[in-house]
Amino acid sequence: MDSLIKIFSVAVGGAFGAALRYLINVSPLAGLFGKFPFATFFINISGSFLIGFLLILLTDKYAVHENTRLAIIVGFLGAFTTFSTYEMEIYNLVQEKQFLTAFIYLFTSVALGFLGVALGVSAAKRF
């Protein structure tokens, strides 16, 4: 039963994160700087800030129920942006002085992620 409550917590948080992401993407922010994808940029940067801020706030500063943390960190921020998780993982590697691993993860995720998008577009066009 406890596992179902955790899953439900993540799902509820995820619904709100996904909805907010959609609202920002269709807001006037989306075309603020012409072709520059400002809405996504804003989501990724704010999500990165929020995961760092809320992880400390909800674990070190305030006693918050685990299901609440799961709803906010995993659900809401996970649906809002996976970029924040990626950034937190790089931060953790740097904190552990795993600089080479952090750099490789940073570089290859961006480069191969872009390549993945390009290949996916190419494959879909041929489908």
Stockholm file with secondary structure:
# STOCKHOLM 1.0

chainA/1-127         MDSLIKIFSVAVGGAFGAALRYLINVSPLAGLFGKFPFATFFINISGSFLIGFLLILLTDKYAVHENTRLAIIVGFLGAFTTFSTYEMEIYNLVQEKQFLTAFIYLFTSVALGFLGVALGVSAAKRF
#=GR chainA/1-127 SS CHHHHHHHHHHHHHHHHHHHHHHHHTSGGGGTTTTSCHHHHHHHHHHHHHHHHHHHIIIIISCCCHHHHIIIIIIIHHHHCSHHHHHHHHHHHHHTTCHHHHHHHHHHHHHHHHHHHHHHHHHHHHC
#=GC SS_cons         CHHHHHHHHHHHHHHHHHHHHHHHHTSGGGGTTTTSCHHHHHHHHHHHHHHHHHHHIIIIISCCCHHHHIIIIIIIHHHHCSHHHHHHHHHHHHHTTCHHHHHHHHHHHHHHHHHHHHHHHHHHHHC
//
